[in-house]
Amino acid sequence: MQLAVDPLVEFAVGFLTALATASAFIGVLWTVGGSFEQNFFGAQICLPGYLEPF
């Protein structure tokens, strides 16, 4: 029974670890990045979390 369960548990733990790492990385980039504001036909458009290419 243990031979069948161990790979599934390791996969689940690895997947959750990768998901937590990716979400933390995206959260840091979102916080560091500013916002891009542009007037578009009289309407103010704001894109939060925008990283400028320079």
Residue pairs with C-beta under 8 A, 6 or more apart in sequence:
29 49
29 51
30 48
30 49
32 51
33 49
33 50
33 51
34 50
34 52
35 46
35 47
35 48
35 49
35 50
36 46
36 47
36 50
36 52
37 44
37 45
37 46
37 47
38 44
38 45
38 47
39 45
